[in-house]
Amino acid sequence: MGSLHYAFANIRKNKSSTLSLFAIILIVSMLMNTGLTVIVQSDRLFQEKVNQLDTPHNVYAMSRAIYQDRFLDFFKTDPRIEKFAIENTVLMGAAKATMGGEFETVAIFADIAATRDMTPVTLIEQDTTVPQAQAIYLPYFGKLSGYKTGDTCTFIYKNKSYDFTVAGFFESIELSTPPSAGGRYYVSSEAYDQLAQKIGESVYISARFTDASQAENIDRDFRKTLDVDIGAMFSSDSMVRTYQDICEPIITPVMSISGIVAMFAMVLTLISLVVINFRVKNSIEDNLHSIGVLEATGYTSRQIIRSLVFEYALVSLPAALLGVLLSALTMPGVDSVMASASGVLWELNLQIGIGLLSSLGIAGLLVAMVYLSARRIKKLPPVVALRGGIATHSFRRNHFPLSKGVGGVHARLGFKNMFMYGKLYLTIGVILAGIALAITFVMVAYSNFVLDRTAFIKMAGAEMSDITLVVSKNTDANMLASQIETMSDVRKTSMVDWSTLKVDGFDLNAIVSNDYSALETISPYEGAFPQWDNEIVLSGSTADNLGKTVGDRVQVAAGGVTQEFLISGLYSSTTLAVLLTQDGYQRMVPTYQRHSVNVYLKDGVTVPVITKQLEERFGVVNVSRVDPNEKFSAAKARAEEKISAYLEQYGINSVDYAVSYRGEIIIEGSSSAYQIESIQDFRQSINTQIDVFSGAMSALAQIVAIFSVLIVALILSMVLKTIVIKRRVELGILKASGFQTKQLAAQLAISFMPSVLIGSIVGCLCGAALVNPAFKVMFSSMGITNIGFTTNPIALVVVCLLLVSITFGLAMLSAFRIRKISVYALLSE
């Protein structure tokens, strides 16, 4: 009982410091439990959502020309397939959508009224007043992007616009996020019939397996058994997405955000341990005389240590438990952030078991630190304690005389105090280093996800040109590229064609280029680009799957021909892909010809401006160049539409044509007038995809900044109160000698600055060094094997200066408690 009485007495004696410590532990517990709850529950909740929505594990979309009845036999006979469904859909193979920004996508439209054996429509909002002729239902991401029922949603396919009116939103995991991985949308029966008449129907196969982990193997067997070559990246007539492709855009942002929150909570836990160590040692120093009296009257060191353990246990355990309870209030906000990052509705619940474990773990760590810090009492004889800790006299030299030195008297007093309380300021430096590390970590992530996405695009393995042109079938792409390079607004062009092939039996996407030195955001992190026709570069995840490295050889098959290639390098990519030269691909497919041109614009040139120039100069299939004010404009527009349709459907390479009306030729020309099939704003598309994650990262950066300032304020308040109490007499004498309160507060604040500055610099440098390895772990599930996030030195300097400025301001505010020190009160005492 004596130990408990002593513990309660210390708590009553130090109310404000106890409250500050209580608040710090509460914040740490709340953040830690929130992060752990997301990490522990997200996978289970996601799997429950997959089963609840009857989400397929693999999906295949293809034109009627590609589909064969024998495909059906594979899905019927393979014992690993639990169930499957085949339905009619409308496939826009390379569409441009406007949803939270413009992006290129594979758009699949299904009739909402059709009967389905799999993936029933789960509407979360519906407006029955929307006209059925244009009604479309968007995935939940559409609502997050700002769409409301009644708004117009536009898709551009083959340079024709298809306008719909949003009639509602549905929840889905299957192709529900807007990356180029593809999107599935539901339309009314009337709207579906109109689309089917204009575009034609395609086939959509969805399948669920007894074991979702077999998705890649089943897809490989499907392709190999039936010799199916579908699903090339940016393919216009087919699409294949496995379970990993469907899930990764949803679960990876969630796990990354929860990992950052848990990391921040761990940093704050370490800071709490440092604060506890400081508080215990300071408490021992302040109560040396009392400890000596207790020891002299018969109390053992173990009993006194136990009283300190009880004191901090009585503070830390309730604070940790209350933090767990308060984390329940954050769950709706966390659900919202996770939904905005993933496009799926989440319902996290407070887990009593996780909460108890995290709170007991935090409280246990803190109490253990109390015990370790208080062990010095065992080495403190009663006589030394009764003398206030004085065991011998000190004849140390005065290294900071006030009569001389750098700066004014306030700066000299500040430096003198800094060395007098060296351990205290070291503690402050360590705390600021931890906070600077966390802020730098989030700052680097924010700058690479929100401000400058170049590094993220590089690690995703995508080439970031301003626009990408798909040339028409009758056009020489190399000649077109040469002509485009002569345009005054164009900086350069490059070749990045996508195709498919097999590497050691694995179906992979392939990037084909005639000059890799012209690329700007694709680069190998090991080895070199392929230069000769027998060299190939693998993505890091592909190399891991094949067990290959630079210098090994692989068998590459395409077009029924197999050739041996040497691995010249590895590059980072979110897809299983390879890089090889155009000559290398032509070793297997001699008839292969370039079919795209990447265009890079000069500074200040916008995409709409260059698009109009390209349409006027080179012609784009399905884009009319007829002036509506011309004579016979309607007839000319109809003629151009017919001609472009012939070119597209029949693959005509060369034809001259003329159209007459009442004996007068109204339009004439050659098929070479249509050199471009489509123009894609790839940069806008990529930015829209990254926006899914950057919004959540922005919210996370704000949370970290707010809690960091709050923690610094609480710690400074606690520390400065201790200093003011310890130096009460000294500060009173200084006030009596003419010093003003603001001058004494400035002295205290200045004494913090060296440790704060050093701690901030160390924390920023450590954060910059650790951010890439940490994100490599977070994104490893996406197949990314190399992270190259950039750290702006100016941003690090800004972080350090902000921390120093904020700390100085908070220190000044906290130090103004000096004004309560009265010379009269000191004299009367």
Secondary structure, 3 states (H helix, E strand, C coil): CHHHHHHHHHHHHCHHHHHHHHHHHHHHHHHHHHHHHHHHHHHHHHHHHHHHCCCCCEEEEEECCCCCHHHHHHHHHCCCEEEEEEEEEEEEEEEEEECCCEEEEEEEEEECCCCCCCCCCCEEEECCCCCHHHEEEEEHHHHHCCCCCCCEEEEEECCEEEEEEEEEEECCCCCCCCCCCCEEEEECHHHHHHHHHHHCCEEEEEEEECCHHHHHHHHHHHHHHHCCCCCCCCCCCEEEECHHHHHHHHHHHHHHHHHHHHHHHHHHHHHHHHHHHHHHHHHHHHCHHHHHHHHHCCCCHHHHHHHHHHHHHHHHHHHHHHHHHHHHHHHHHHHHHHHHHHCCCCCCCCCHHHHHHHHHHHHHHHHHHHHHHHHHHHHCCHHHHHCCCCCCCCCCCCCCCCCCCCCCHHHHHHHHHHHHCHHHHHHHHHHHHHHHHHHHHHHHHHHHHHHCCHHHHHHHCCCCCCEEEEECCCCCHHHHHHHHHCCCCEEEEECCEEEEEEECCEEEEEEEECCHHHCCCCCEEEECCCCCCCEEEEEHHHHHHHCCCCCCEEEEEECCEEEEEEEEEEECCCCCEEEEEHHHHHCCCCCCCCCEEEEEECCCCCHHHHHHHHHHHHCECCCCCCCCCCCCHHHHHHHHHHHHHHHHHHCCCCCEEEEEECCEEEEEEEHHHCCEEEEECHHHHHHHHHHHHHHHHHHHHHHHHHHHHHHHHHHHHHHHHHHHHHCHHHHHHHHHCCCCHHHHHHHHHHHHHHHHHHHHHHHHHHHHHHHHHHHHHHCHHHCCCCCCCCCCHHHHHHHHHHHHHHHHHHHHHHHHHHHHCCHHHHHHC
